[in-house]
Amino acid sequence: MEMTANVFVFDTPEQLAIAAAEGFVQYGHEFQRAANRFSVALAGGNTPRRVYELLATERFKQRVDWAQVELFFGDERCVPPDHPDSNYGMVYEALISTVAIPAKNVHRIVGEGDPGESATLYERELRTFFAGASWPRFDLVLLGMGADGHTASLFPGSDALNERSKWVVTTKPESGGHDRITLTVPVFNQAARVVFLVAGAAKAERLAQVLRPQHLPPLPAQGIHPVAGSLEWFVDIAAASFL
Ligand code: 6PG
């Protein structure tokens, strides 16, 4: 593994996932010691699935006090939880169904039903959990990045990128597909720790653009810079091939 600044390059996606699972455990201990809770906003898509699967294995799950873990989602596709495209469904299958996390600690975005109403409901749930805060401060945010530089459901050219007061908004990929519900840039940037998980050659050129600030117009993933927290990129060699 090679490190430059906050970019950690791993030989394989599996080693990336193992490192991310280890980070989850370590960060969890750090925050649980301080506040007896560990709030996490999970990434959707395919890359993080292996991280969640690893956290559900004996090697990792015994090292997490799941009763103190609060699982949220960075975004969701507007589909039912049992739909193959549901981020919640993916995390449920890979992790939630296996570990002893109390149901009340899993904060699902309601993908079925009216997107606007679900976004309002999710923001209300966040404001209840982060009671009194002007912005939520997640202990850990996991994010992925699309080959177009999007992250969560913040897509290039989307009005959602400019949202500076709401915590949760609805969006839709220009390329079509499901309506989405996503946390906004200010929410991600209030996190204590943000870790991007990026693997595969298909993302290599875009990753190089994102990590070199002169790309114009700025790509969504470039807009994620915690104001008082850490930003780390866990990438594999294939995704790092243009760095
Ligand atoms: C989603 C994610 C999205 C994802 C990227 C990368 O709901 O799909 O929030 O931002 O992280 O599209 O997806 P892969 O990991 O599948 O390449």
Residues whose N, C-alpha, C, O or C-beta is under 5 A from the ligand:
A	BS01	6PG	A43 G44 G45 N46 T47 P48 D75 L143 G144 M145 G146 H150 T151 A152 S153
